[in-house]
Amino acid sequence: MSTKIKYVKHPISRDEKKKLREQGFKIVDARFDPKPEKAEAPKGDK
């Protein structure tokens, strides 16, 4: 079984973290992403 990893710019809200975990993702700060162009910013940021 492989773990899906989601690289997200922190800080991230508890609600967003909960949604990603329910989808089976392990959440890692975007600064550790080996391919930074695919990192996602948390929703609601401007």
mmCIF file of the N, C-alpha and C atoms, coordinates in Angstrom:
data_MODEL
# 
_entry.id   MODEL 
# 
loop_
_atom_site.group_PDB 
_atom_site.id 
_atom_site.type_symbol 
_atom_site.label_atom_id 
_atom_site.label_alt_id 
_atom_site.label_comp_id 
_atom_site.label_asym_id 
_atom_site.label_entity_id 
_atom_site.label_seq_id 
_atom_site.pdbx_PDB_ins_code 
_atom_site.Cartn_x 
_atom_site.Cartn_y 
_atom_site.Cartn_z 
_atom_site.occupancy 
_atom_site.B_iso_or_equiv 
_atom_site.pdbx_formal_charge 
_atom_site.auth_seq_id 
_atom_site.auth_comp_id 
_atom_site.auth_asym_id 
_atom_site.auth_atom_id 
_atom_site.pdbx_PDB_model_num 
ATOM 1   N N  . MET A 1 1  ? 0.839   -1.178 0.000  1.00 0.00 ? 1  MET A N  1 
ATOM 2   C CA . MET A 1 1  ? 0.000   0.000  0.000  1.00 0.00 ? 1  MET A CA 1 
ATOM 3   C C  . MET A 1 1  ? 0.886   1.244  0.000  1.00 0.00 ? 1  MET A C  1 
ATOM 4   N N  . SER A 1 2  ? 0.642   2.177  -0.926 1.00 0.00 ? 2  SER A N  1 
ATOM 5   C CA . SER A 1 2  ? 1.419   3.403  -0.937 1.00 0.00 ? 2  SER A CA 1 
ATOM 6   C C  . SER A 1 2  ? 0.572   4.531  -0.343 1.00 0.00 ? 2  SER A C  1 
ATOM 7   N N  . THR A 1 3  ? 1.251   5.426  0.358  1.00 0.00 ? 3  THR A N  1 
ATOM 8   C CA . THR A 1 3  ? 0.577   6.559  0.981  1.00 0.00 ? 3  THR A CA 1 
ATOM 9   C C  . THR A 1 3  ? 0.565   7.721  0.007  1.00 0.00 ? 3  THR A C  1 
ATOM 10  N N  . LYS A 1 4  ? -0.598  8.333  -0.152 1.00 0.00 ? 4  LYS A N  1 
ATOM 11  C CA . LYS A 1 4  ? -0.696  9.526  -0.985 1.00 0.00 ? 4  LYS A CA 1 
ATOM 12  C C  . LYS A 1 4  ? -0.243  10.702 -0.144 1.00 0.00 ? 4  LYS A C  1 
ATOM 13  N N  . ILE A 1 5  ? 0.629   11.524 -0.714 1.00 0.00 ? 5  ILE A N  1 
ATOM 14  C CA . ILE A 1 5  ? 1.147   12.690 -0.002 1.00 0.00 ? 5  ILE A CA 1 
ATOM 15  C C  . ILE A 1 5  ? 0.647   13.943 -0.689 1.00 0.00 ? 5  ILE A C  1 
ATOM 16  N N  . LYS A 1 6  ? 0.156   14.879 0.112  1.00 0.00 ? 6  LYS A N  1 
ATOM 17  C CA . LYS A 1 6  ? -0.317  16.170 -0.392 1.00 0.00 ? 6  LYS A CA 1 
ATOM 18  C C  . LYS A 1 6  ? 0.591   17.236 0.201  1.00 0.00 ? 6  LYS A C  1 
ATOM 19  N N  . TYR A 1 7  ? 1.310   17.950 -0.679 1.00 0.00 ? 7  TYR A N  1 
ATOM 20  C CA . TYR A 1 7  ? 2.174   19.040 -0.233 1.00 0.00 ? 7  TYR A CA 1 
ATOM 21  C C  . TYR A 1 7  ? 1.357   20.327 -0.234 1.00 0.00 ? 7  TYR A C  1 
ATOM 22  N N  . VAL A 1 8  ? 1.233   20.943 0.933  1.00 0.00 ? 8  VAL A N  1 
ATOM 23  C CA . VAL A 1 8  ? 0.388   22.119 1.095  1.00 0.00 ? 8  VAL A CA 1 
ATOM 24  C C  . VAL A 1 8  ? 1.165   23.201 1.822  1.00 0.00 ? 8  VAL A C  1 
ATOM 25  N N  . LYS A 1 9  ? 0.990   24.451 1.367  1.00 0.00 ? 9  LYS A N  1 
ATOM 26  C CA . LYS A 1 9  ? 1.637   25.571 2.046  1.00 0.00 ? 9  LYS A CA 1 
ATOM 27  C C  . LYS A 1 9  ? 0.981   25.752 3.416  1.00 0.00 ? 9  LYS A C  1 
ATOM 28  N N  . HIS A 1 10 ? 1.803   25.756 4.452  1.00 0.00 ? 10 HIS A N  1 
ATOM 29  C CA . HIS A 1 10 ? 1.295   25.911 5.817  1.00 0.00 ? 10 HIS A CA 1 
ATOM 30  C C  . HIS A 1 10 ? 1.300   27.370 6.225  1.00 0.00 ? 10 HIS A C  1 
ATOM 31  N N  . PRO A 1 11 ? 0.499   27.811 7.138  1.00 0.00 ? 11 PRO A N  1 
ATOM 32  C CA . PRO A 1 11 ? -0.425  27.027 7.952  1.00 0.00 ? 11 PRO A CA 1 
ATOM 33  C C  . PRO A 1 11 ? -1.658  26.615 7.159  1.00 0.00 ? 11 PRO A C  1 
ATOM 34  N N  . ILE A 1 12 ? -2.269  25.530 7.598  1.00 0.00 ? 12 ILE A N  1 
ATOM 35  C CA . ILE A 1 12 ? -3.466  24.986 6.964  1.00 0.00 ? 12 ILE A CA 1 
ATOM 36  C C  . ILE A 1 12 ? -4.549  24.882 8.044  1.00 0.00 ? 12 ILE A C  1 
ATOM 37  N N  . SER A 1 13 ? -5.782  25.127 7.668  1.00 0.00 ? 13 SER A N  1 
ATOM 38  C CA . SER A 1 13 ? -6.863  25.102 8.656  1.00 0.00 ? 13 SER A CA 1 
ATOM 39  C C  . SER A 1 13 ? -7.167  23.663 9.093  1.00 0.00 ? 13 SER A C  1 
ATOM 40  N N  . ARG A 1 14 ? -7.770  23.546 10.241 1.00 0.00 ? 14 ARG A N  1 
ATOM 41  C CA . ARG A 1 14 ? -8.141  22.219 10.747 1.00 0.00 ? 14 ARG A CA 1 
ATOM 42  C C  . ARG A 1 14 ? -9.144  21.540 9.818  1.00 0.00 ? 14 ARG A C  1 
ATOM 43  N N  . ASP A 1 15 ? -10.071 22.347 9.268  1.00 0.00 ? 15 ASP A N  1 
ATOM 44  C CA . ASP A 1 15 ? -11.081 21.789 8.366  1.00 0.00 ? 15 ASP A CA 1 
ATOM 45  C C  . ASP A 1 15 ? -10.440 21.228 7.103  1.00 0.00 ? 15 ASP A C  1 
ATOM 46  N N  . GLU A 1 16 ? -9.502  21.998 6.531  1.00 0.00 ? 16 GLU A N  1 
ATOM 47  C CA . GLU A 1 16 ? -8.829  21.540 5.310  1.00 0.00 ? 16 GLU A CA 1 
ATOM 48  C C  . GLU A 1 16 ? -7.997  20.288 5.601  1.00 0.00 ? 16 GLU A C  1 
ATOM 49  N N  . LYS A 1 17 ? -7.331  20.271 6.743  1.00 0.00 ? 17 LYS A N  1 
ATOM 50  C CA . LYS A 1 17 ? -6.527  19.114 7.140  1.00 0.00 ? 17 LYS A CA 1 
ATOM 51  C C  . LYS A 1 17 ? -7.420  17.877 7.287  1.00 0.00 ? 17 LYS A C  1 
ATOM 52  N N  . LYS A 1 18 ? -8.573  18.060 7.895  1.00 0.00 ? 18 LYS A N  1 
ATOM 53  C CA . LYS A 1 18 ? -9.510  16.959 8.093  1.00 0.00 ? 18 LYS A CA 1 
ATOM 54  C C  . LYS A 1 18 ? -9.987  16.403 6.752  1.00 0.00 ? 18 LYS A C  1 
ATOM 55  N N  . LYS A 1 19 ? -10.332 17.308 5.814  1.00 0.00 ? 19 LYS A N  1 
ATOM 56  C CA . LYS A 1 19 ? -10.801 16.875 4.490  1.00 0.00 ? 19 LYS A CA 1 
ATOM 57  C C  . LYS A 1 19 ? -9.747  16.058 3.756  1.00 0.00 ? 19 LYS A C  1 
ATOM 58  N N  . LEU A 1 20 ? -8.491  16.538 3.799  1.00 0.00 ? 20 LEU A N  1 
ATOM 59  C CA . LEU A 1 20 ? -7.418  15.827 3.109  1.00 0.00 ? 20 LEU A CA 1 
ATOM 60  C C  . LEU A 1 20 ? -7.152  14.465 3.739  1.00 0.00 ? 20 LEU A C  1 
ATOM 61  N N  . ARG A 1 21 ? -7.186  14.403 5.059  1.00 0.00 ? 21 ARG A N  1 
ATOM 62  C CA . ARG A 1 21 ? -6.969  13.119 5.735  1.00 0.00 ? 21 ARG A CA 1 
ATOM 63  C C  . ARG A 1 21 ? -8.087  12.125 5.430  1.00 0.00 ? 21 ARG A C  1 
ATOM 64  N N  . GLU A 1 22 ? -9.316  12.621 5.334  1.00 0.00 ? 22 GLU A N  1 
ATOM 65  C CA . GLU A 1 22 ? -10.441 11.747 4.992  1.00 0.00 ? 22 GLU A CA 1 
ATOM 66  C C  . GLU A 1 22 ? -10.293 11.174 3.589  1.00 0.00 ? 22 GLU A C  1 
ATOM 67  N N  . GLN A 1 23 ? -9.603  11.906 2.715  1.00 0.00 ? 23 GLN A N  1 
ATOM 68  C CA . GLN A 1 23 ? -9.358  11.443 1.349  1.00 0.00 ? 23 GLN A CA 1 
ATOM 69  C C  . GLN A 1 23 ? -8.151  10.509 1.278  1.00 0.00 ? 23 GLN A C  1 
ATOM 70  N N  . GLY A 1 24 ? -7.488  10.291 2.417  1.00 0.00 ? 24 GLY A N  1 
ATOM 71  C CA . GLY A 1 24 ? -6.376  9.352  2.475  1.00 0.00 ? 24 GLY A CA 1 
ATOM 72  C C  . GLY A 1 24 ? -5.003  9.968  2.264  1.00 0.00 ? 24 GLY A C  1 
ATOM 73  N N  . PHE A 1 25 ? -4.904  11.297 2.344  1.00 0.00 ? 25 PHE A N  1 
ATOM 74  C CA . PHE A 1 25 ? -3.630  11.962 2.130  1.00 0.00 ? 25 PHE A CA 1 
ATOM 75  C C  . PHE A 1 25 ? -2.856  12.129 3.423  1.00 0.00 ? 25 PHE A C  1 
ATOM 76  N N  . LYS A 1 26 ? -1.524  12.063 3.305  1.00 0.00 ? 26 LYS A N  1 
ATOM 77  C CA . LYS A 1 26 ? -0.630  12.470 4.379  1.00 0.00 ? 26 LYS A CA 1 
ATOM 78  C C  . LYS A 1 26 ? -0.241  13.902 4.029  1.00 0.00 ? 26 LYS A C  1 
ATOM 79  N N  . ILE A 1 27 ? -0.347  14.836 4.971  1.00 0.00 ? 27 ILE A N  1 
ATOM 80  C CA . ILE A 1 27 ? -0.118  16.250 4.709  1.00 0.00 ? 27 ILE A CA 1 
ATOM 81  C C  . ILE A 1 27 ? 1.314   16.623 5.084  1.00 0.00 ? 27 ILE A C  1 
ATOM 82  N N  . VAL A 1 28 ? 2.024   17.236 4.116  1.00 0.00 ? 28 VAL A N  1 
ATOM 83  C CA . VAL A 1 28 ? 3.398   17.665 4.327  1.00 0.00 ? 28 VAL A CA 1 
ATOM 84  C C  . VAL A 1 28 ? 3.517   19.114 3.867  1.00 0.00 ? 28 VAL A C  1 
ATOM 85  N N  . ASP A 1 29 ? 4.290   19.913 4.614  1.00 0.00 ? 29 ASP A N  1 
ATOM 86  C CA . ASP A 1 29 ? 4.489   21.324 4.256  1.00 0.00 ? 29 ASP A CA 1 
ATOM 87  C C  . ASP A 1 29 ? 5.111   21.410 2.859  1.00 0.00 ? 29 ASP A C  1 
ATOM 88  N N  . ALA A 1 30 ? 4.637   22.366 2.062  1.00 0.00 ? 30 ALA A N  1 
ATOM 89  C CA . ALA A 1 30 ? 5.075   22.529 0.678  1.00 0.00 ? 30 ALA A CA 1 
ATOM 90  C C  . ALA A 1 30 ? 6.581   22.786 0.568  1.00 0.00 ? 30 ALA A C  1 
ATOM 91  N N  . ARG A 1 31 ? 7.203   23.306 1.612  1.00 0.00 ? 31 ARG A N  1 
ATOM 92  C CA . ARG A 1 31 ? 8.646   23.571 1.520  1.00 0.00 ? 31 ARG A CA 1 
ATOM 93  C C  . ARG A 1 31 ? 9.469   22.289 1.413  1.00 0.00 ? 31 ARG A C  1 
ATOM 94  N N  . PHE A 1 32 ? 8.875   21.137 1.693  1.00 0.00 ? 32 PHE A N  1 
ATOM 95  C CA . PHE A 1 32 ? 9.570   19.860 1.575  1.00 0.00 ? 32 PHE A CA 1 
ATOM 96  C C  . PHE A 1 32 ? 9.251   19.140 0.271  1.00 0.00 ? 32 PHE A C  1 
ATOM 97  N N  . ASP A 1 33 ? 8.479   19.779 -0.590 1.00 0.00 ? 33 ASP A N  1 
ATOM 98  C CA . ASP A 1 33 ? 8.072   19.177 -1.859 1.00 0.00 ? 33 ASP A CA 1 
ATOM 99  C C  . ASP A 1 33 ? 9.272   19.077 -2.799 1.00 0.00 ? 33 ASP A C  1 
ATOM 100 N N  . PRO A 1 34 ? 9.593   17.876 -3.289 1.00 0.00 ? 34 PRO A N  1 
ATOM 101 C CA . PRO A 1 34 ? 10.714  17.731 -4.220 1.00 0.00 ? 34 PRO A CA 1 
ATOM 102 C C  . PRO A 1 34 ? 10.418  18.354 -5.588 1.00 0.00 ? 34 PRO A C  1 
ATOM 103 N N  . LYS A 1 35 ? 9.141   18.587 -5.896 1.00 0.00 ? 35 LYS A N  1 
ATOM 104 C CA . LYS A 1 35 ? 8.725   19.229 -7.143 1.00 0.00 ? 35 LYS A CA 1 
ATOM 105 C C  . LYS A 1 35 ? 7.842   20.421 -6.779 1.00 0.00 ? 35 LYS A C  1 
ATOM 106 N N  . PRO A 1 36 ? 8.439   21.548 -6.394 1.00 0.00 ? 36 PRO A N  1 
ATOM 107 C CA . PRO A 1 36 ? 7.678   22.681 -5.849 1.00 0.00 ? 36 PRO A CA 1 
ATOM 108 C C  . PRO A 1 36 ? 6.579   23.227 -6.744 1.00 0.00 ? 36 PRO A C  1 
ATOM 109 N N  . GLU A 1 37 ? 6.634   23.050 -8.046 1.00 0.00 ? 37 GLU A N  1 
ATOM 110 C CA . GLU A 1 37 ? 5.605   23.604 -8.913 1.00 0.00 ? 37 GLU A CA 1 
ATOM 111 C C  . GLU A 1 37 ? 4.246   22.962 -8.717 1.00 0.00 ? 37 GLU A C  1 
ATOM 112 N N  . LYS A 1 38 ? 4.179   21.818 -8.062 1.00 0.00 ? 38 LYS A N  1 
ATOM 113 C CA . LYS A 1 38 ? 2.888   21.165 -7.871 1.00 0.00 ? 38 LYS A CA 1 
ATOM 114 C C  . LYS A 1 38 ? 2.283   21.400 -6.483 1.00 0.00 ? 38 LYS A C  1 
ATOM 115 N N  . ALA A 1 39 ? 2.945   22.169 -5.638 1.00 0.00 ? 39 ALA A N  1 
ATOM 116 C CA . ALA A 1 39 ? 2.430   22.449 -4.297 1.00 0.00 ? 39 ALA A CA 1 
ATOM 117 C C  . ALA A 1 39 ? 1.191   23.322 -4.375 1.00 0.00 ? 39 ALA A C  1 
ATOM 118 N N  . GLU A 1 40 ? 0.260   23.090 -3.459 1.00 0.00 ? 40 GLU A N  1 
ATOM 119 C CA . GLU A 1 40 ? -0.990  23.838 -3.432 1.00 0.00 ? 40 GLU A CA 1 
ATOM 120 C C  . GLU A 1 40 ? -1.029  24.750 -2.213 1.00 0.00 ? 40 GLU A C  1 
ATOM 121 N N  . ALA A 1 41 ? -1.583  25.926 -2.412 1.00 0.00 ? 41 ALA A N  1 
ATOM 122 C CA . ALA A 1 41 ? -1.794  26.855 -1.303 1.00 0.00 ? 41 ALA A CA 1 
ATOM 123 C C  . ALA A 1 41 ? -3.109  26.503 -0.634 1.00 0.00 ? 41 ALA A C  1 
ATOM 124 N N  . PRO A 1 42 ? -3.227  26.747 0.657  1.00 0.00 ? 42 PRO A N  1 
ATOM 125 C CA . PRO A 1 42 ? -4.505  26.473 1.330  1.00 0.00 ? 42 PRO A CA 1 
ATOM 126 C C  . PRO A 1 42 ? -5.623  27.330 0.736  1.00 0.00 ? 42 PRO A C  1 
ATOM 127 N N  . LYS A 1 43 ? -6.815  26.795 0.718  1.00 0.00 ? 43 LYS A N  1 
ATOM 128 C CA . LYS A 1 43 ? -7.949  27.536 0.189  1.00 0.00 ? 43 LYS A CA 1 
ATOM 129 C C  . LYS A 1 43 ? -8.250  28.722 1.083  1.00 0.00 ? 43 LYS A C  1 
ATOM 130 N N  . GLY A 1 44 ? -8.663  29.822 0.456  1.00 0.00 ? 44 GLY A N  1 
ATOM 131 C CA . GLY A 1 44 ? -9.013  31.007 1.218  1.00 0.00 ? 44 GLY A CA 1 
ATOM 132 C C  . GLY A 1 44 ? -7.871  32.004 1.312  1.00 0.00 ? 44 GLY A C  1 
ATOM 133 N N  . ASP A 1 45 ? -6.646  31.623 0.912  1.00 0.00 ? 45 ASP A N  1 
ATOM 134 C CA . ASP A 1 45 ? -5.535  32.564 0.924  1.00 0.00 ? 45 ASP A CA 1 
ATOM 135 C C  . ASP A 1 45 ? -5.651  33.522 -0.243 1.00 0.00 ? 45 ASP A C  1 
ATOM 136 N N  . LYS A 1 46 ? -5.202  34.739 -0.043 1.00 0.00 ? 46 LYS A N  1 
ATOM 137 C CA . LYS A 1 46 ? -5.239  35.723 -1.138 1.00 0.00 ? 46 LYS A CA 1 
ATOM 138 C C  . LYS A 1 46 ? -3.857  36.256 -1.395 1.00 0.00 ? 46 LYS A C  1 
# 
